[in-house]
Amino acid sequence: MSLKYILRVTNTLFVTYYAHMVEYRAELFIWVLSNSLPFILMGAWLKAAESGNIGLTSLEFIRYFLAVFLVRQFNIVWVIWDFEKELISGQLSHRLLQPIDPFWHHLIGHLAERWARMPLLVVLVILFFILYPQSLWIPSLATSLLTILIVAIGFMLRFLIQYTFALLSFWTERASAIEQLWFLAYIFLSGIIAPLQVFPPLMREIVMWTPFPYMVYFPAAILVDKEVSLWQGLGVMMAWMGLFYVVSRWLWRKGIRQYSGMGA
């Protein structure tokens, strides 16, 4: 399979999914606003910062939760619900007739959605700086490029994790329930509820060896110029990605064999 063929197929899929996403601009706007939880929590932490015992200033909280909002816009994943629906409805059989792993359909569909929501995101960020002009800052080029890289790796990590859970749909009709349990831990340990600086030191050390903080806190902290252990973070992310990739490939081989055995 030549590189030219791969690029042509990738471009075709991306354009197709992008056109599909753009058709639902109002729905995209709702999706963007549905991730405004960081702004709600920001108000609570700003009140707490007034006591002066938190360790972070009001300005640091404002910038951090804006960074969390931005990062979350790029690591939202819903593949488990799509895959579960395709398998139960039999649409997966049509995917298997194509010479492309269904994995790539889902991944490129997610990437196209990110690009489609970009204009809405820019408008909301401008509005945020109008409301909080004191929080305006311009990251350096190196910081911006590093943040983009970490956000991309964090997205792939979360995508692989949820795709692995999605493959359990071969054995259960409610694989999404597993994601809902995982999401509870993700909300509390990823830095969405609060920056990890406010966690007890021992708990923070333990959490940093899990995949959760690297999907939100880690790139958000880099964006606002907080000191992080970059190489440890990259190593942990790559280790978890490798683990979930191996498990997902194993589940796919086992699952598709069972799916074919059922007459699909």
Buried (B, 14 or more C-beta within 10 A) or exposed (E): EEEEEEEEBBEEBBEBBBEEBBEEEEEBBEBBEEBEBBBEBBEEBBEBBEEEEBEBEBBBBBBBBBBBBBBBBBBBBBBBBBBBEBBEEEBBBEBBEEEEEBBBBBBBBBBBBBEBBEEBBEEBBEEBEEEBEEBEEEBEEEBEEBBEEBBBBBBBBBBBBBBBBBBBBBEEEEBBEBBEEBEEEBBEBBBBBBBBBBBEEEEBEEBBEBBBBBBBBBBBBBBBEBEBEEEEBBEBBEEBBEBBBEBBEEBBEEBBEEBEEEEE
